[in-house]
Amino acid sequence: MPFTPNIAKLESGIFCFNYHRVGEKSSTTGDENLFSCTSREFEMQLIYFKQHFTVIGMAELEAIRSLEYLNERYLLLTFDDGYCDNYQNAYPLLKKHGLTATFFVTTDYIDRKSNAVPWWDEVAQLVKSTNKKFIHMPFGSHKKVFVDNKSVAVKSILREFKDYRSLTMENKIKLLKLEVGRVDNEEFESEFMTWAQINEMSENGMEIGSHTCSHSIMSHVPQNIVKHEVEVSRQIIENRIGKKVESFAYPVGNKTSYDISVINYLKASGYKYAFTFEKGIITRETNDFELSRYPVNYGDSPLDLVKLAYFNQ
């Protein structure tokens, strides 16, 4: 019999669940693995969260973490990247249920009409377009990736892109294009939000944070680019929404995607918090620049999310 955790046995503290996209996987030309849930699943999760957690916004985080004892379960909701379905599908449901969330946006892709395809979506488009039965990774492990299941192949190839540091992302894309036999620069419609949409969300209680300008993996790029990514993205968002930006989410977000120098740049730039993709509860002892988040994956039920939190407390 499968184990069913009792939510009452979850520790007190601050839980943060992170989403990327909300909607149907079939709606994208890019990486369908980024869809965290459908709209229906998202609403079911919100109803459950309201029943079992005190849902808070980023503005309340400092006061709650300063309490000597956390004797209840708090919940933060965050979104990464800035896809348009965040506005179209997630935002109306958050408003409907009187909840807030923080949207970490990648500024280079906001308000672009076309040809604004981030590297992970471009990888997905290249894999989906090939007629080859397998792809030889043109760098890193040089392993053979079978593409009979395109979604699985995209996930495997992106793992190599995220792990390999000796080439720029642009050069890795060029090598993959040569491998799959496509060197053209086909334009795709942007799947990201506009500044008008972000402004509307900000004015209606949603919080906006930075996810860099270009979604560079911070530990893979020179210090001058790190400085640009954390400072300029913050300035752009603040100029657009007219509010102070104090929170940041690391692209990729595992322990190898950032280092102490990145944290120092964030501090110097005026950020108060930075979020990783390491699982765990946020307490008053948690480093302000290494706050944990639980990923929400397509098909997860509220019980699945409780189970994820239960085994990663």
Residue pairs with C-beta under 8 A, 6 or more apart in sequence:
3 307
4 303
4 307
5 303
5 306
5 307
5 310
5 311
7 52
7 306
9 310
10 73
10 306
10 309
10 310
10 313
11 73
11 281
11 313
12 69
12 70
12 71
12 72
12 73
13 70
13 73
13 74
13 281
13 282
13 283
13 313
14 56
14 61
14 64
14 65
14 70
14 74
14 75
14 76
14 281
14 282
14 283
15 53
15 73
15 74
15 75
15 76
15 281
15 282
15 294
15 309
16 75
16 76
16 77
16 78
16 275
16 282
16 291
16 292
16 293
16 294
17 45
17 49
17 75
17 76
17 77
17 78
17 293
17 294
17 295
17 296
17 305
18 36
18 78
18 79
18 80
18 249
18 275
18 277
18 293
18 294
18 295
18 296
19 36
19 37
19 42
19 77
19 78
19 79
19 80
19 86
19 90
19 296
20 34
20 35
20 36
20 79
20 80
20 81
20 83
21 28
21 34
21 35
21 36
21 81
21 83
21 85
21 86
22 35
22 36
22 37
22 38
22 39
22 42
22 85
22 86
22 89
22 90
23 35
23 38
23 39
23 85
23 88
23 89
24 35
24 38
25 32
25 35
25 298
26 32
27 85
28 34
28 35
28 121
28 191
29 121
29 124
29 125
29 128
29 188
29 191
30 117
30 118
30 120
30 121
30 122
30 124
30 125
30 188
30 191
31 120
31 121
31 123
31 124
31 154
31 158
32 124
32 151
32 154
33 124
33 151
33 154
33 155
33 158
33 298
34 81
34 83
34 120
35 298
36 42
36 295
36 296
36 297
36 298
36 300
37 45
37 296
37 298
37 299
37 300
38 298
39 89
39 90
39 93
41 299
41 300
41 301
42 89
42 90
42 93
43 93
43 96
43 97
44 301
44 302
45 296
45 300
45 302
45 305
46 93
46 94
46 97
46 99
47 97
48 302
49 55
49 75
49 77
49 99
49 302
50 97
50 99
52 73
53 73
53 74
53 75
54 72
54 73
54 74
54 75
55 74
55 75
55 76
55 77
55 99
55 100
56 64
56 74
56 75
56 76
57 76
57 100
57 101
57 102
57 205
57 207
58 76
58 102
58 207
58 209
58 246
58 247
58 273
59 207
61 76
61 273
62 272
64 70
64 74
65 282
65 283
65 284
65 286
66 284
67 284
70 283
70 284
76 102
76 282
77 94
77 99
77 100
77 101
77 102
78 101
78 102
78 103
78 104
78 209
78 249
78 275
78 293
79 86
79 90
79 101
79 102
79 103
79 104
80 104
80 211
80 249
81 104
81 105
81 106
81 109
81 118
81 192
81 211
81 215
82 103
82 104
82 105
82 106
82 109
82 110
82 192
82 193
82 198
82 211
83 191
83 192
83 193
84 190
84 191
84 192
84 193
84 194
84 197
85 191
86 103
86 193
87 193
87 197
87 198
87 200
87 201
90 101
91 201
91 206
94 100
94 101
94 206
95 204
95 205
100 205
100 206
100 207
101 206
101 207
102 206
102 207
102 208
102 209
102 247
103 198
103 201
103 206
103 207
103 208
103 209
104 208
104 209
104 210
104 211
104 247
104 248
104 249
104 275
105 193
105 198
105 208
105 209
105 210
105 211
105 237
106 118
106 192
106 211
106 212
106 213
106 214
106 215
106 233
106 251
107 210
107 212
107 213
107 232
107 233
107 236
107 237
108 116
108 213
108 214
108 215
109 116
109 118
109 190
109 192
110 192
110 193
110 194
110 195
110 198
111 192
111 193
111 194
111 195
112 190
112 192
113 189
113 190
114 187
114 188
114 189
114 190
115 185
115 187
115 188
115 190
116 190
116 192
117 125
117 188
118 215
119 161
119 169
119 172
119 173
119 215
120 158
120 161
120 215
121 191
122 173
123 154
123 157
123 158
123 161
123 173
123 176
124 154
124 158
125 186
125 188
126 173
126 176
126 177
126 180
126 182
127 135
127 147
127 150
127 153
127 154
127 157
127 180
128 150
128 154
129 180
129 182
130 147
130 180
130 181
130 182
132 147
132 180
132 181
133 146
133 147
133 148
134 144
134 145
134 146
134 147
135 144
135 145
135 147
135 153
135 157
135 176
135 179
135 180
136 142
136 143
136 144
136 145
136 179
137 143
137 144
137 145
137 157
137 160
137 179
138 172
138 175
138 176
138 178
138 179
139 160
139 164
139 166
139 167
139 172
139 175
140 160
140 163
140 164
141 160
143 160
145 153
145 156
145 157
146 153
147 153
157 176
161 169
161 172
162 217
162 252
162 257
164 172
165 219
165 220
167 175
169 216
169 217
169 220
177 183
195 240
198 208
198 240
198 241
199 240
199 241
201 208
202 208
202 241
202 243
207 247
208 237
208 241
208 243
208 245
209 237
209 245
209 246
209 247
209 248
209 249
210 230
210 233
210 234
210 237
210 245
210 247
210 248
210 249
210 271
211 233
211 248
211 249
211 251
212 218
212 229
212 230
212 233
212 251
213 228
213 229
213 232
213 233
213 236
214 229
215 251
216 225
216 226
216 229
216 251
217 251
217 252
217 257
218 226
218 229
218 250
218 251
218 257
218 258
218 259
218 262
219 256
219 257
219 258
219 259
219 262
220 257
221 229
223 261
223 265
226 261
226 262
226 265
227 265
230 248
230 262
230 265
230 266
230 269
230 271
231 265
231 269
234 245
234 248
234 269
234 270
234 271
237 245
238 244
238 245
244 270
245 271
246 270
246 271
246 272
246 273
247 271
247 272
247 273
247 274
247 275
248 266
248 271
248 273
248 274
248 275
249 274
249 275
250 257
250 258
250 262
250 274
250 275
250 276
250 277
251 257
252 277
253 275
253 276
253 277
253 278
253 293
254 276
254 277
254 278
255 276
255 278
258 274
258 276
263 274
263 289
263 290
266 274
266 289
267 289
271 289
272 288
273 288
273 289
273 291
274 288
274 289
274 290
274 291
275 291
275 292
275 293
276 290
276 291
276 292
276 293
277 293
277 295
278 290
278 292
278 293
279 292
279 293
279 294
279 295
279 308
279 312
280 286
280 292
280 312
280 313
281 292
281 309
281 313
282 291
282 292
286 292
294 305
294 308
294 309
294 312
296 305
300 308
